[in-house]
Amino acid sequence: MSRALPLRRSLLVRLLITSVLIALCSVAATAWLAVQTTTRAIQEEQGQVLAEDMDILRQLSGYAATHRDWSRVGGTLRALSHRTGRRIALTAGDRTPFADSAARGTSLPPRAAATVDPLRTDTYTEPGAQLTGVDPRAVGPYRLTSGERLKVAGLAAVRQRCFARNGVRTRTQETPSGRTVLKGVDGTLDPGYVPAECADGLLNTPTPTEQKALDVLSALSRTCLDRHGTHLGRSLALPLDAVNGATALPYLTAKRAVDADGPLARTANACVAGARRTQLDPYVAPAAELFLGTGDRPVPRFDMSAANEAKVVGVAGLVLALTVAVTALVATRLVRPLRALTQAAQQPPERHVRVPVTTQDEIGILALAFNELTERRERMEAQRKAMVSDIAHELRTPLTNIRGWLEVARDGLVEPDRELLSSLHEEAVVLQRVIDDLQDLAAADAGTLRLRREEVRAGELLEQVAAAHRVGAEAAGVRLRTGTDGTPGVDGTTRVDADPVRMRQALGNLVSNAIRHTPAGGTVTLSAHRVGDEAVFTVADTGAGIAPADLDRVFDRFWRAEKSRSRRTGGSGLGLAIVRQLAAAHGGTVSVTSEPGTGSVFTLRLPGARTPTGPATATAVATVTGTESANGSANGSGSGPGSGSTATGP
């Protein structure tokens, strides 16, 4: 069965779409997960590397702030290299090495990672950042002695208790110089805020060491201001901590200039900062270039965290669950009708089980084809049973007649005269006719019906068939007309490549059928003409016609329009079935049109002869499918039971 199927309903297209959707979901989920985890891993790795770099710079800057040179930095540098797995090298501005964790002679990276200069870079005040200014760990001459540290710590404790009495919670913290200061517990204490009760001026008073250093700083600052011709008109604020002078600090020697953001203030701050660097320079290591590399360990690879691993497992599980669910859903919908088909096919044949058609795809078409096959098998089974019954009936009647007359003659009740023998012969002919018809149908069904083809003129064929049935037509009071009578529509020049004996048999069956069903005074008309490459034969009658509901069964075996099964009105029921088989054997078709009360028209279409010239001299033998064969003769001849003279109607 061939049936057009929209692409959107095609099972193949649906499976492809399902596979593509699953693949797209998998690819999208995998891509998203890869991007997320890789981005997170890169960020974590970059953050880790950056944190390591800043830690290395912070520790080396602290070393430089507390040492006068780099001579003893080797131990610190190797410890940092071992902990971070990085190569660390310190060189002068001309790349003269101070220290290197790699073997001697190893080339340096193309560029320095940073400059270690505690007088110009602050990596201590804000971890993870490089601020412009002096590193607070570079204290130099501001470092308190042990006694001064204890004294300042005691003053800080007194101040802390005073703050507590005023409802301010503080904590103590020691600066790199050794001075103890107060900080808010929550980090919100204003460095300049002091309750009136606690403002004794003792904690903020510089120690002798600090005062000595501030005097030096003041002298250096005045020299810078004099050099720039700047006169402030009041005292300059000098910080105790080694930070930028513009930064607010709690410890000042005097008030700042009024124009804190003006040109004078900027010049003063620059002079203080320069004086601070000049003062601290002898106490810190010289500036050095910091080079960082991968060291002896391989390049760090991405190690996913537990959160990323859980995300990978979760997304993979989700995609797998989605794939399984979609596949199971599609497979279930596909398997359900297939199982129904399997169960129906396994049922006993006599049950003729059908399956429900629930889809309109290939499986639905398969189910529909299965149901149609079941219906055809049921019809064929009914026809087979009916045919067996009909064959038994057709053979039983003449055999019963023959047996009865023979038993009567044997018992001496009647004389075996000429009339009895003629009756017995007639019954034997009926038996022979039924057997010959069944033999022809069996040969056609088995594909062994052989044809002896030759080029035949349609006009001659019609005349032969009419001559064979003219006596019977006259006896029935029916007028039989052909082209020889001048009937319109008959083309005597039409030629057909066919077996003349089988053609006379087929046309004879049609004519005898028409005569049988045409009342006295009616007409049976034979005609032939050419339509394209086909030769068309028609047998029309003016009989009672055929009911529309019976047209599809006319060519069935043992079917009769007359239900009485009378051989006089209904025939054997095989004639038209033989016509259909013979037409198919010649590669043609037979059809019927009819109107009840008007008559019927049987149309036989056969392929026309290819050559328009005279009859062929060579013959060919073909099987039922029209295939040529070189041996054997036609099944039946003009005098045989399959000839036109002995062919009977249905």
C-alpha positions in Angstrom: 0.0 0.0 0.0 1.4 3.3 -1.0 0.1 6.4 0.8 1.5 10.0 0.9 2.6 10.9 4.4 3.4 14.5 5.6 6.9 15.0 6.7 5.8 16.3 10.1 4.0 13.0 10.7 6.9 10.8 9.5 8.3 8.5 12.1 11.8 9.0 10.7 11.5 12.8 11.0 10.2 12.6 14.5 13.0 10.4 15.6 15.5 12.7 13.9 13.9 15.7 15.7 14.0 13.9 19.0 17.7 13.0 18.5 18.5 16.5 17.5 16.7 18.0 20.5 18.5 15.7 22.9 21.8 16.4 21.2 21.2 20.2 21.4 20.2 20.0 25.0 23.3 17.9 25.8 25.6 20.2 23.8 24.1 23.3 25.3 24.3 21.9 28.9 27.8 20.7 28.3 28.9 24.0 26.8 27.3 26.0 29.6 28.8 23.8 32.2 32.2 23.9 30.6 32.1 27.7 30.3 30.9 28.1 33.9 33.4 25.7 35.5 36.3 26.9 33.3 35.6 30.5 34.0 35.3 29.8 37.7 38.5 27.8 37.6 40.3 30.5 35.7 39.1 33.1 38.1 40.1 31.1 41.1 43.5 30.3 39.5 44.1 33.9 38.6 43.0 35.1 42.0 45.3 32.5 43.6 48.2 33.5 41.5 47.5 37.2 42.0 47.2 36.7 45.8 50.5 34.8 45.8 52.2 37.5 43.8 51.0 40.2 46.2 52.0 38.2 49.2 55.5 37.8 47.7 55.7 41.5 47.0 54.4 42.4 50.5 56.9 40.2 52.3 59.9 41.3 50.2 58.8 45.0 50.6 58.6 44.4 54.4 62.1 42.9 54.3 63.4 45.9 52.4 61.7 48.3 54.9 63.5 46.7 57.8 66.9 46.0 56.3 69.6 48.3 54.9 70.5 45.9 52.0 69.6 42.6 50.3 72.5 40.6 51.5 70.6 38.3 53.7 67.4 38.0 51.7 68.3 34.6 50.2 66.7 32.6 53.0 63.4 34.5 52.9 63.4 34.3 49.1 63.9 30.5 49.0 61.2 30.0 51.6 58.7 32.0 49.5 59.7 30.0 46.4 59.3 26.7 48.1 55.9 27.6 49.5 54.5 29.1 46.3 56.3 26.9 43.8 57.3 30.1 41.9 60.8 31.2 40.8 61.6 34.5 42.6 64.5 36.7 41.5 65.6 40.2 42.8 67.9 42.4 40.7 69.1 46.0 40.5 67.8 48.3 37.8 70.5 47.0 35.4 69.5 43.4 36.1 72.4 42.7 38.4 71.1 39.9 40.6 70.7 40.4 44.3 69.2 36.9 44.9 67.5 34.2 42.8 65.7 31.0 43.8 66.7 29.4 40.4 70.1 27.9 39.6 72.8 30.3 38.6 72.8 31.1 34.9 69.0 30.7 34.5 67.7 33.4 32.2 65.3 35.9 33.7 61.7 36.4 32.4 61.4 39.2 29.8 59.7 41.7 32.1 59.8 42.4 35.8 56.6 41.7 37.8 57.0 44.7 40.1 59.5 47.0 41.7 60.2 46.5 45.4 60.7 50.0 46.9 59.3 50.6 50.4 59.8 54.3 50.1 57.4 54.6 47.1 55.1 51.6 47.4 52.9 50.7 50.3 51.8 47.0 50.3 51.1 46.9 54.1 48.3 49.3 54.7 45.8 47.6 52.4 46.5 43.9 51.8 46.3 42.8 48.1 46.9 46.4 46.8 49.9 48.6 45.9 49.4 52.1 47.2 51.6 55.1 46.4 53.5 56.2 49.5 56.0 55.0 52.1 55.5 51.5 53.5 54.6 52.0 57.2 57.1 49.3 58.1 59.9 51.6 57.1 60.3 53.3 60.5 64.1 53.9 60.6 64.9 56.5 63.3 61.3 56.4 64.6 61.6 53.0 66.2 61.0 53.3 69.9 63.3 51.9 72.5 62.1 49.2 74.9 61.5 51.6 77.7 59.6 54.0 75.5 57.4 51.2 74.2 56.5 50.2 77.8 55.7 53.8 78.7 53.5 54.5 75.6 51.8 51.1 76.2 51.0 52.2 79.8 49.6 55.6 78.6 47.5 53.7 76.0 46.0 51.5 78.7 45.1 54.5 80.8 43.5 56.2 77.8 41.6 52.9 77.0 40.1 52.8 80.5 39.1 56.4 80.2 37.4 55.7 76.9 35.6 52.8 78.5 34.2 55.0 81.2 32.8 57.3 78.5 31.1 54.3 76.8 33.6 53.9 73.9 35.0 50.4 73.5 38.5 50.3 72.1 41.4 47.9 71.6 45.1 48.5 71.5 47.4 47.9 68.5 51.2 48.3 68.2 52.4 50.1 65.1 55.6 49.0 63.2 57.6 51.7 65.1 56.6 50.2 68.5 54.1 52.9 69.5 50.8 51.6 71.0 47.6 53.2 69.6 43.9 52.8 70.2 41.5 51.4 67.6 37.7 51.0 67.7 36.5 47.5 68.3 34.2 47.7 65.3 36.6 49.8 63.3 34.4 53.0 63.4 36.3 55.1 65.9 37.3 58.5 64.6 41.1 58.7 65.0 40.8 62.4 66.1 38.0 61.8 68.6 39.1 62.0 72.3 36.6 62.6 75.2 37.4 65.8 77.2 38.1 63.7 80.3 40.7 61.7 78.4 42.4 64.5 76.6 45.5 64.7 78.9 47.9 65.1 75.9 50.3 62.4 77.3 49.6 59.6 74.7 50.1 61.8 71.7 53.3 63.5 73.0 56.4 62.3 70.9 59.0 60.3 72.8 62.6 61.5 72.9 63.4 59.1 70.0 60.5 60.4 68.0 61.2 64.0 68.8 64.8 63.6 67.6 63.6 62.1 64.3 60.9 64.8 63.9 63.6 67.5 64.4 65.6 66.0 61.6 62.5 65.8 59.4 61.5 69.4 60.2 65.0 70.6 59.2 64.8 68.7 55.9 61.3 70.0 55.3 62.4 73.6 56.0 65.3 73.2 53.6 62.9 72.0 50.8 60.4 74.8 51.5 63.2 77.4 51.5 64.4 76.0 48.2 60.9 76.5 46.7 60.6 79.9 48.3 57.4 78.8 50.2 56.5 80.5 53.5 53.5 79.0 55.3 53.2 81.6 58.1 52.5 78.9 60.7 53.8 75.6 61.9 53.9 72.6 59.5 52.1 69.4 60.4 54.6 66.5 60.7 53.3 63.0 61.0 54.8 60.4 63.3 53.9 57.5 61.0 55.8 56.9 57.8 52.9 57.6 55.4 52.0 60.3 52.9 51.7 63.7 54.5 48.2 64.1 52.9 46.8 61.2 54.8 44.9 62.0 58.0 46.8 60.7 61.0 46.2 61.0 64.8 49.7 62.2 65.7 50.7 65.7 64.5 53.2 68.2 65.8 51.0 71.2 64.9 48.0 72.2 63.0 47.9 72.0 59.2 47.7 75.0 56.9 44.2 76.4 56.3 44.4 75.9 52.5 44.8 72.1 52.7 44.1 71.7 49.0 45.8 74.8 47.8 49.2 75.2 46.1 51.0 75.9 49.4 49.6 72.8 51.0 50.6 70.7 48.0 54.1 72.1 48.1 54.4 71.5 51.8 53.1 67.9 51.6 55.6 67.2 48.8 58.5 68.6 50.8 57.4 66.5 53.9 57.2 63.4 51.7 60.5 64.0 50.1 62.1 64.8 53.5 60.7 61.5 54.9 62.2 59.5 52.0 65.5 61.3 52.5 65.4 60.6 56.2 64.5 56.9 55.8 66.7 56.1 52.8 69.7 54.9 54.8 67.6 52.5 56.8 66.0 50.6 53.9 67.3 48.3 51.2 67.7 49.9 47.7 64.9 49.5 45.1 65.0 46.2 43.3 63.2 44.6 40.3 61.1 41.6 41.2 61.0 38.7 38.6 58.5 35.9 39.0 58.3 32.6 37.1 56.9 29.1 37.2 59.9 27.6 39.0 60.7 23.9 38.8 57.1 22.8 39.2 54.9 22.3 36.2 52.4 24.9 35.2 49.5 24.7 37.6 46.5 23.0 36.2 42.9 23.6 37.0 41.7 21.5 39.9 37.9 21.8 40.2 36.6 22.6 43.5 34.0 20.5 45.3 31.2 22.9 44.2 32.3 22.7 40.6 32.5 18.9 40.7 29.0 18.8 42.3 27.7 21.1 39.5 29.3 18.9 36.8 27.7 15.8 38.3 24.3 17.5 38.8 24.1 18.8 35.2 25.3 15.5 33.8 22.7 13.7 35.8 20.0 16.1 34.7 20.9 15.7 31.0 21.0 11.9 31.5 17.6 11.9 33.2 16.2 14.1 30.5 17.6 11.8 27.8 16.3 8.7 29.5 12.8 10.3 30.0 12.5 11.5 26.4 13.8 8.2 25.0 11.5 6.2 27.2 8.5 8.3 26.2 9.2 8.0 22.5 10.1 4.3 22.7 6.9 3.6 24.7 4.7 5.3 22.1 6.5 3.5 19.3 6.5 0.1 21.0 2.8 0.1 22.1 1.3 -0.2 18.6 4.0 -2.6 17.5 3.1 -4.9 20.5 -0.6 -4.6 19.5 0.3 -5.7 16.0 2.4 -8.6 17.3 -0.4 -9.8 19.6 -2.9 -9.5 16.8 -0.6 -11.4 14.4 -0.2 -14.2 17.0 -4.0 -14.8 17.3 -5.6 -17.8 15.5 -6.3 -17.0 11.9 -10.0 -17.7 12.2 -10.5 -14.8 14.7 -9.5 -12.1 12.1 -8.3 -9.7 14.8 -8.0 -6.0 14.0 -5.8 -3.4 15.8 -6.7 0.2 16.6 -5.2 2.9 14.5 -4.1 5.6 16.9 -1.4 7.4 14.9 -1.0 8.8 11.4 2.7 8.0 10.9 4.4 4.9 9.5 3.1 2.8 12.3 -0.4 4.0 11.8 -0.2 3.2 8.1 1.2 -0.3 9.0 -1.7 -0.9 11.4 -4.2 0.3 8.7 -2.5 -2.1 6.2 -2.7 -4.9 8.7 -6.4 -4.3 9.2 -7.0 -4.2 5.4 -5.0 -7.4 5.1 -7.1 -9.0 7.8 -10.3 -7.9 6.0 -9.0 -9.3 2.6 -8.1 -12.5 4.3 -11.5 -12.7 5.9 -13.1 -12.1 2.5 -10.9 -14.6 0.8 -11.7 -17.2 3.5 -15.4 -16.6 3.0 -14.9 -16.8 -0.7 -12.9 -20.0 -0.3 -15.6 -21.6 1.7 -18.3 -20.4 -0.7 -16.2 -21.6 -3.7 -15.8 -25.1 -2.1 -19.5 -25.2 -1.6 -20.2 -24.0 -5.1 -17.8 -26.5 -6.7 -19.4 -29.3 -4.7 -22.8 -28.1 -5.9 -21.7 -27.7 -9.5 -20.3 -31.2 -9.6 -22.9 -32.9 -7.6 -25.9 -32.0 -9.8 -24.6 -33.5 -13.1 -23.0 -36.4 -11.3 -26.3 -37.1 -9.5 -28.2 -37.0 -12.9 -25.6 -39.3 -14.6 -25.7 -41.7 -11.6 -29.5 -41.8 -11.5 -29.9 -42.5 -15.2 -27.2 -45.2 -15.1 -28.8 -46.9 -12.1 -32.2 -46.8 -13.8 -30.8 -48.3 -17.0 -28.9 -50.9 -15.0 -32.1 -52.0 -13.3 -33.8 -52.3 -16.7 -36.4 -49.7 -15.9 -35.6 -47.7 -19.1 -33.9 -48.5 -22.3 -30.5 -47.0 -23.0 -31.8 -45.3 -26.2 -30.3 -42.4 -28.1 -32.2 -39.8 -26.1 -30.8 -41.1 -22.8 -27.3 -41.3 -24.1 -27.7 -37.7 -25.4 -28.8 -36.5 -22.0 -25.9 -38.3 -20.3 -23.5 -36.8 -22.8 -24.9 -33.3 -22.1 -24.3 -33.8 -18.3 -20.8 -35.0 -19.0 -20.1 -31.9 -21.1 -21.3 -29.7 -18.2 -18.9 -31.6 -15.9 -16.1 -31.2 -18.4 -16.8 -27.5 -18.9 -16.7 -26.8 -15.1 -13.5 -28.8 -14.8 -11.9 -27.0 -17.7 -12.9 -23.6 -16.3 -11.4 -24.5 -12.9 -8.3 -25.8 -14.6 -7.9 -22.5 -16.4 -8.4 -20.5 -13.2 -5.9 -22.7 -11.4 -3.3 -22.3 -14.1 -3.8 -18.5 -14.1 -3.5 -18.4 -10.3 -0.3 -20.4 -10.4 1.2 -18.3 -13.2 1.4 -21.3 -15.6 -1.3 -20.2 -18.1 0.5 -20.1 -21.5 -0.4 -17.9 -24.4 0.4 -18.3 -28.0 0.5 -14.7 -29.2 0.1 -13.4 -32.7 -1.2 -10.3 -34.4 -5.0 -10.5 -34.7 -7.4 -8.1 -36.5 -10.1 -7.0 -34.2 -12.8 -7.2 -36.9 -11.9 -10.9 -37.7 -12.0 -11.7 -34.0 -15.4 -10.2 -33.5 -16.8 -12.0 -36.5 -15.5 -15.4 -35.3 -17.0 -14.9 -31.8 -20.3 -13.7 -33.3 -20.5 -16.7 -35.7 -19.9 -19.1 -32.7 -22.8 -17.6 -30.7 -25.2 -16.6 -33.4 -27.2 -19.8 -33.2 -27.6 -19.5 -29.5 -28.6 -15.9 -29.8 -31.2 -16.7 -32.4 -32.6 -19.5 -30.2 -32.9 -17.0 -27.3 -34.6 -14.4 -29.6 -31.7 -12.0 -29.2 -30.1 -10.0 -32.0 -26.3 -10.2 -32.2 -24.6 -7.3 -34.0 -21.0 -6.7 -35.0 -19.1 -4.4 -37.3 -20.0 -6.7 -40.2 -23.5 -5.4 -39.7 -22.4 -1.8 -40.1 -22.5 -1.2 -36.4 -21.0 2.2 -35.6 -17.8 2.3 -33.5 -16.2 -0.9 -35.0 -12.7 -0.4 -36.4 -11.9 -3.5 -38.4 -8.3 -2.4 -38.9 -7.5 -2.4 -35.2 -4.9 -5.0 -34.4 -4.0 -6.6 -31.1 -1.0 -8.8 -30.1 -2.8 -11.7 -28.4 -3.6 -15.4 -28.3 -6.6 -15.7 -30.7 -8.0 -18.8 -29.0 -7.9 -17.3 -25.5 -9.4 -14.0 -26.9 -12.2 -15.9 -28.5 -12.8 -17.6 -25.2 -12.8 -14.3 -23.2 -15.1 -12.5 -25.7 -17.3 -15.6 -26.0 -17.8 -15.7 -22.3 -18.9 -12.1 -22.4 -21.2 -12.7 -25.3 -22.8 -15.8 -23.8 -23.3 -13.9 -20.5 -24.9 -11.0 -22.3 -27.2 -13.4 -24.3 -28.2 -15.2 -21.1 -29.3 -12.0 -19.4 -30.9 -10.3 -22.4 -34.7 -10.9 -22.8 -36.1 -11.9 -26.2 -36.2 -9.0 -28.6 -33.1 -7.5 -27.1 -29.7 -6.8 -28.7 -26.1 -7.7 -27.9 -23.5 -5.5 -29.6 -19.9 -6.3 -30.2 -17.5 -3.4 -31.1 -13.8 -2.6 -31.1 -11.7 0.5 -31.6 -8.3 1.9 -30.7 -7.7 4.4 -27.9 -4.1 5.5 -27.9 -1.9 2.4 -27.6 -4.8 0.2 -26.5 -7.3 -1.9 -28.3 -10.8 -1.6 -26.7 -13.4 -4.3 -27.1 -16.9 -3.8 -25.8 -19.9 -6.1 -25.4 -23.1 -4.2 -24.7 -26.6 -5.7 -24.1 -30.1 -4.4 -23.5 -30.8 -6.7 -20.6 -32.0 -6.3 -17.1 -28.7 -4.7 -16.0 -26.8 -5.2 -12.7 -27.5 -3.6 -9.4 -24.9 -1.0 -8.3 -24.1 -3.0 -5.1 -23.2 -6.1 -7.2 -20.9 -4.4 -9.7 -17.8 -5.1 -7.6 -18.6 -8.8 -7.4 -19.4 -9.5 -11.0 -16.0 -11.0 -11.7 -15.9 -13.1 -8.5 -15.8 -16.9 -8.9 -19.2 -18.7 -8.6 -21.0 -15.4 -8.1 -24.4 -15.2 -9.9 -26.8 -12.3 -10.2 -29.5 -14.9 -10.0 -29.5 -16.3 -6.4 -31.4 -19.4 -7.5 -28.2 -21.0 -8.7 -30.0 -22.2 -11.8 -27.6 -23.1 -14.4 -30.1 -22.0 -17.0 -30.2 -18.4 -15.8 -27.0 -18.2 -13.8 -24.4 -20.4 -15.5 -21.6 -21.9 -13.5 -20.3 -18.6 -12.2 -16.8 -19.0 -13.6 -17.0 -17.4 -17.0 -16.4 -13.7 -16.0 -13.7 -14.8 -13.6 -11.9 -16.5 -16.5 -12.3 -13.3 -18.6 -10.6 -11.3 -15.9 -7.7 -13.8 -15.7 -7.3 -13.9 -19.4 -7.3 -10.1 -19.7 -4.6 -9.9 -17.0 -2.6 -12.6 -18.8 -2.6 -10.3 -21.9 -1.6 -7.3 -19.8 -5.1 -5.8 -20.0 -8.1 -5.1 -17.9 -11.8 -5.8 -18.0 -14.6 -3.6 -16.5 -18.3 -3.3 -16.5 -20.8 -0.4 -16.3 -24.5 -1.0 -15.9 -27.8 0.6 -15.2 -30.7 -1.6 -13.9 -33.4 -1.9 -16.5 -31.2 -0.5 -19.3 -28.4 -3.0 -19.8 -24.7 -3.6 -19.2 -21.5 -2.8 -21.1 -18.4 -5.0 -20.6 -15.2 -3.3 -21.7 -12.0 -5.3 -22.4 -8.8 -3.3 -22.9 -5.7 -4.9 -24.3 -2.3 -3.5 -25.5 -2.5 -2.8 -29.2 -0.1 -4.4 -31.7 3.1 -2.4 -32.4 3.3 -3.1 -36.1 0.4 -2.0 -38.3 1.2 -4.4 -41.1 -0.3 -7.9 -41.7 -0.4 -10.8 -39.4 2.8 -12.0 -37.9 4.4 -15.1 -39.3 6.3 -15.9 -36.1 4.6 -16.8 -32.9 5.6 -16.5 -29.3 4.5 -18.3 -26.2 4.0 -16.3 -23.0 3.0 -17.0 -19.4 0.2 -15.4 -17.6 2.3 -12.3 -17.0 3.0 -11.9 -20.7 6.6 -13.1 -20.6 7.6 -14.8 -23.8 8.7 -18.4 -23.9 10.1 -20.5 -26.8 8.5 -23.9 -26.1 5.1 -25.4 -25.7 1.8 -24.8 -27.4 -1.3 -22.8 -26.4 -3.4 -24.3 -23.6 -6.4 -25.2 -25.8 -7.1 -24.8 -29.5 -10.0 -23.9 -31.7 -11.4 -27.4 -31.1 -10.4 -27.7 -27.5 -12.5 -26.9 -24.5 -11.0 -23.5 -24.2 -12.0 -22.4 -27.7 -14.6 -19.9 -28.5 -17.0 -22.6 -29.6 -17.1 -24.3 -26.2 -16.6 -21.2 -23.9 -19.6 -20.5 -21.8 -20.9 -17.6 -19.9 -20.8 -17.3 -16.1 
